[in-house]
Amino acid sequence: MNINATLFGQAITFAILIWFTMKFVWPPVVAALDERAKKIAEGLEAAERGKQDLAKAGVRSQEAMNEAKAQAAEIIAQSERRGQEIVQQARDEALVEAARVKAQAQAEVEQEVIRARETLRNRVADLAMAGAEKILRREINPQAHADLLTAIQAEL
Amino acid sequence: MTESAAPTSSEYIHHHLTNLVIGHGFWSIDLDTVVTSAVMGLIVFGFLASVARRATSGIPGRVQAALEIVLEMVQTQVRDTFHGDSGIVAPLALTIFVWVFTLNALDLLPVDLVPLIMGSVGIEHWKVVPTTDPNLTFAMSITVFFLMLFYNFKVKKFGGFMHEVLTVPFGAKMAPFNLLFRLIEDLAKPVSLALRLFGNMYAGEMVFILIALLPPYLQWALGAPWAIFHILIITLQAFIFMILTIIYLSMAHESH
């Protein structure tokens, strides 16, 4: 065992090896490691983002559903209101129509009554005249009682 | 420690390639190999365990990202190569890759650094790279070999395994030759696995030692390129050991 300058020679060699490793071996290795870490980080981030997006989409869809439900309820309420309006309107029109028809019928009936009463009066007058004629033909001179008969006829 | 005369080149080389041995003959132990590999294993896997315990499913830090990349690499290799279903293959492959890589990486330390530190506390020899010790590489490859045997028996049962050994590749009529081929094939696996790693790392270490024999002001000219090139080799050897282990275990799971 002896110590001599060989040691320096080996030290220089070792130093060059270390320098070479630092310069050409270590950087690509570290770059590969960092690249891997970065990829994993990106992957995790993307997954996280995806999860957030999913949550957001869930909220959005819930909102849209609520909105749709509200709209549907409103439409139903509106249509019910409209339906009631239509029914009311129809009922009003029907009432008016019924009243008109009734009035017309009443007028017609009254006219009929008047006409019937007129006819009836004429027929009664005729009957009275005929009856009176038959009674009086034997006893009364038609000419003598003509005034009276005319007066009776006018009274009826 | 006395300042003795400078050692000759062969003494220097020999010194650096000698293990710290305890005991004699076969029943001796290369203490430096055992201690270094165990300590490095504890450090690295303890570190990995602490990272794994603190691991987050969110954005990973750099350390966690690095571990994830290595894990994914191993898992991809296992998925592509291994078609059985066994819980042991992927963890085994990861362990082999990380451990072999760590032990190989010790080769990048200046060759005199650790022996110098150990020498200063009176330890004569300390071969710092455990994978330059065939005892360690064979220990690993023989472990893989026994796992191969275990899964051969477990998956194919005794009968199925024997049938495969005696009939592949030439058919039942050539059973002795099939058996012979199978023996050679299976024994070659652990031997080649161990010797490949050992040979590469031993040769690499030898080159570093030879470079250390140059004049100090010249060493960087060869040492730096070799060290830089060695970054590739240590990774490649760890990867090869891992992928061959996966392939061998996959073959043990598949019926021909």
Interface residues (C-beta under 8 A of the other chain):
Chain A: M1 N2 I3 N4 A5 T6 L7 F8 G9 Q10 A11 I12 T13 F14 I16 L17 F20 T21 V25 V29 V30 A32 L33 D34 R36 A37 I40 A41 L44
Chain B: M1 E3 S4 A6 P7 G58 I59 P60 G61 R62 A65 A66 E68 I69 L108 L109 P110 V111 D112 L113 P115 L116 G119 E124 I211 A212 L213 L214 P215 P216 Y217 L218 Q219 W220 G223 A224 A227 I228 I231
